[in-house]
Amino acid sequence: MRALGFLLRLEHRYSMLLVILTAMLWFPVFTAAQPTVAQKKEQLQSQMKKLQEEIKLIQSAIRANSVKKEKSLGELLSLQAKIASREKLIGNINNQIGNLDESIDEAQVEIERRNAEVEKMKGDYAHMLRKSYENITLQNKVAFLLSSQSFYEAFLRYNYLLKIAEFRKNQAEEIQKSVVALQEKREDLQRTKEEKENLLVKQTAQKEELESEKQEKDKAVALLLEKEKKLKRQNEEKNKAIKQLNARIQAIIEDEIRQARKKAEELAKRNPTAPPSKTTSTKPDAMPMTPEELALNKDFTNNRGKLPWPVAKGHIVSYFGKHEHPLLKGVMTENNGIDIKTEASAEARSIFAGTVVSVFFLPTVQNCVIVKHGEYFSVYSGIETVSVKPNQVVATKQSLGKLHVEKAEDLTKIHIEIWKGKEKMDPSLWLAGAVQ
């Protein structure tokens, strides 16, 4: 009974000792950077790469135009697009620097906290060793074992001493791991500071480039303003053409909706048991669609922000909505879609699978092709020679025709609009990587 009582007391003391030592010496493992911080950094770097590629592409287009002595509106539009991309790039670098500053501040606070904890661990461990050696010297250990009442009790005491020794060893290893982790954290901080310095150098270079481009743009504007009367006349003609195009598109879409409703009504009369055509809206003028059209409509919706561009290569020179004229002060222009400048030999291509519902010609905007994707319509203008016809089914990226070259302005561009029924949408929200 005495041996059993001692055993219970010994086990209790051992358990309590382990609990106290673990609580005193516990040191949390270093955690990795927050996923959101890493993701943000990756997104910013990816965006920076795209902007750099975009600037390079625009510069190539400007270089091709600059062989001519006379400045053109096309070159000015490219310069403006390049400046806008450069400003986005500088903003991106600023965001990256801000992100790094935040990481640096957090790392410094973390290092200070971790360093204090490591020092405390070392102090506590040293204190534990001193107390342990004071209480259990080699002589005390022998006496502790020899004073056992039985062989079994001696075995338990010997095992207890082994566990204490193992625990000390483990804690020493934990301290070493913490010291190594702290050093790695310091090295990470140094790398982050170096990364920030590199970004600051890039930021300065980009600001210098931006200033140079703005000066180049001002020179181009000054030269082009000598033709102010001609530009005003061209702008008036363009606004007139936009209104004509808008009216024509709206009329075609309204006719498509009427025909779809008529077909749905006729089908319901001929076959009352057939599944009715469905709409995605409760509006009275909503377009009824067959199951196939509904599926296509859903695919188009799901590809928002991922659709391919209507040209193989190019850059946006005019975005959706109202904007001030690039040259004429106080003169506003309204864009129902976006304009993409491209190469002289470029072809227009469908941004999604669908059916051609109309092909028509208007002066100033050239040929126009409208493709239906369920209740969505993509509209392409600026085409010189059309390669498709009404009712033809087209695939994604299929050529619609060769684009027109505005020789006077040295400009080849495609104008694209996206409509959902009678509602005009911003194409830059639908095309991959085209958000303003």
HELIX and SHEET records of a PDB file:
HELIX    1   1 ARG A    2  LEU A   25  1                                  24    
HELIX    2   2 PRO A   35  ASN A   65  1                                  31    
HELIX    3   3 LEU A   73  ASN A  135  1                                  63    
HELIX    4   4 LEU A  138  LEU A  146  1                                   9    
HELIX    5   5 PHE A  151  LEU A  224  1                                  74    
HELIX    6   6 LEU A  225  LYS A  227  5                                   3    
HELIX    7   7 GLU A  228  ARG A  270  1                                  43    
HELIX    8   8 PRO A  291  ASN A  302  1                                  12    
HELIX    9   9 PRO A  427  LEU A  429  5                                   3    
SHEET    1   A 7 HIS A 315  SER A 318  0                                        
SHEET    2   A 7 ILE A 338  LYS A 341 -1                                        
SHEET    3   A 7 LEU A 411  LYS A 420 -1                                        
SHEET    4   A 7 TYR A 376  VAL A 386 -1                                        
SHEET    5   A 7 GLN A 366  HIS A 373 -1                                        
SHEET    6   A 7 GLY A 354  LEU A 362 -1                                        
SHEET    7   A 7 VAL A 393  VAL A 394 -1                                        
SHEET    1   B 4 HIS A 315  SER A 318  0                                        
SHEET    2   B 4 ILE A 338  LYS A 341 -1                                        
SHEET    3   B 4 LEU A 411  LYS A 420 -1                                        
SHEET    4   B 4 VAL A 405  GLU A 406 -1                                        
SHEET    1   C 4 HIS A 315  SER A 318  0                                        
SHEET    2   C 4 ILE A 338  LYS A 341 -1                                        
SHEET    3   C 4 LEU A 411  LYS A 420 -1                                        
SHEET    4   C 4 GLU A 423  MET A 425 -1                                        
SHEET    1   D 6 HIS A 315  SER A 318  0                                        
SHEET    2   D 6 ILE A 338  LYS A 341 -1                                        
SHEET    3   D 6 LEU A 411  LYS A 420 -1                                        
SHEET    4   D 6 TYR A 376  VAL A 386 -1                                        
SHEET    5   D 6 SER A 399  LEU A 403 -1                                        
SHEET    6   D 6 GLU A 347  ARG A 349 -1                                        
SHEET    1   E 2 GLY A 321  GLU A 324  0                                        
SHEET    2   E 2 MET A 332  ASN A 335 -1                                        
END                                                                             
